[in-house]
Amino acid sequence: MAQALGFALTEEMLFNQDGQPLNPDLMRYHIPRAAEMPAMDVIFVQTDEPSGPFGVKSVAEISIDGVVPAIASAIHNATGLWMRKLPYTPERVRAALKQTGQE
């Protein structure tokens, strides 16, 4: 979930005109920290995967898939805007609101 929220809200590599990274370290490239994460409940649904050994399957990065569309829908429900560029930073949302005359 931290990866998914970072992808959706904060993480973006920035480069100058010469292609050099502007945020090459964790001081300038913001990944969500534990204190910034929302409270979460994890629910495992027991199923059997016939193609895997002993019926097991991967559960790691599949949770990333739904976060961006959920946040895009939340922004749309709140503002009427469909944001198309990630991450959905406050500055980008504010700029999109200004373009539509909503700010």
C-alpha positions as CSV (number, residue, x, y, z in Angstrom):
1,M,0.0,0.0,0.0
2,A,2.9,2.4,0.7
3,Q,4.2,1.8,-2.8
4,A,0.7,2.4,-4.3
5,L,0.1,5.6,-2.3
6,G,3.6,6.9,-3.2
7,F,3.0,6.1,-6.9
8,A,-0.4,7.9,-6.8
9,L,0.4,10.9,-4.6
10,T,4.1,11.7,-4.2
11,E,6.7,9.8,-6.2
12,E,8.0,11.4,-9.3
13,M,11.5,11.5,-10.8
14,L,12.4,15.0,-11.9
15,F,15.1,15.9,-14.4
16,N,16.8,19.0,-15.5
17,Q,17.3,20.0,-19.2
18,D,20.5,17.9,-19.4
19,G,18.7,14.8,-18.1
20,Q,20.3,14.9,-14.7
21,P,18.0,13.9,-11.8
22,L,16.8,16.7,-9.6
23,N,15.7,14.4,-6.7
24,P,18.2,11.5,-6.7
25,D,18.1,10.7,-3.0
26,L,15.4,10.0,-0.4
27,M,15.7,13.6,1.0
28,R,14.3,14.9,-2.3
29,Y,12.4,11.9,-3.7
30,H,9.4,11.5,-1.3
31,I,8.2,8.1,-0.5
32,P,5.5,7.7,2.1
33,R,6.8,7.1,5.6
34,A,5.2,5.0,8.3
35,A,3.8,8.1,10.1
36,E,2.1,9.3,6.8
37,M,0.3,6.0,6.1
38,P,-3.4,5.7,6.9
39,A,-4.7,3.0,9.2
40,M,-5.4,-0.1,7.2
41,D,-7.0,-3.5,7.7
42,V,-5.6,-6.4,5.7
43,I,-8.0,-9.2,4.9
44,F,-6.8,-12.5,3.5
45,V,-9.3,-14.5,1.6
46,Q,-8.3,-18.2,1.6
47,T,-8.4,-19.6,-2.0
48,D,-6.6,-22.4,-3.8
49,E,-4.4,-21.8,-6.9
50,P,-4.2,-25.0,-8.9
51,S,-1.3,-23.8,-11.1
52,G,1.0,-23.0,-8.1
53,P,3.0,-25.4,-5.9
54,F,0.8,-26.5,-2.9
55,G,-2.0,-24.2,-4.1
56,V,-0.1,-20.9,-3.3
57,K,-0.2,-17.7,-5.2
58,S,1.5,-14.3,-5.1
59,V,-0.1,-11.5,-3.1
60,A,2.6,-8.9,-3.1
61,E,2.2,-6.2,-5.7
62,I,-1.4,-6.9,-6.8
63,S,-2.6,-4.3,-4.1
64,I,-0.9,-1.5,-6.2
65,D,-3.5,-1.8,-9.0
66,G,-6.5,-0.3,-7.5
67,V,-5.1,2.7,-5.6
68,V,-4.6,5.2,-8.5
69,P,-8.1,4.6,-10.0
70,A,-9.6,4.9,-6.5
71,I,-7.9,8.2,-5.9
72,A,-8.7,9.5,-9.4
73,S,-12.4,8.7,-8.8
74,A,-12.2,10.4,-5.4
75,I,-10.8,13.6,-7.0
76,H,-13.4,13.4,-9.7
77,N,-16.2,13.0,-7.2
78,A,-14.9,16.0,-5.2
79,T,-14.1,18.3,-8.1
80,G,-15.6,17.0,-11.3
81,L,-12.0,16.7,-12.7
82,W,-10.4,13.7,-14.3
83,M,-6.7,14.0,-13.5
84,R,-4.5,12.3,-16.1
85,K,-1.0,12.9,-14.8
86,L,0.6,11.2,-11.8
87,P,1.3,11.9,-9.1
88,Y,-1.8,13.7,-7.9
89,T,0.0,16.3,-5.9
90,P,-1.8,19.2,-4.2
91,E,-0.1,21.5,-6.7
92,R,-1.4,19.6,-9.7
93,V,-4.9,19.4,-8.3
94,R,-4.8,23.1,-7.6
95,A,-3.6,23.9,-11.1
96,A,-6.3,21.8,-12.7
97,L,-8.9,23.5,-10.6
98,K,-7.6,26.9,-11.7
99,Q,-7.8,25.8,-15.4
100,T,-11.5,25.1,-14.9
101,G,-12.1,28.2,-12.9
102,Q,-13.0,26.2,-9.7
103,E,-10.3,27.8,-7.5
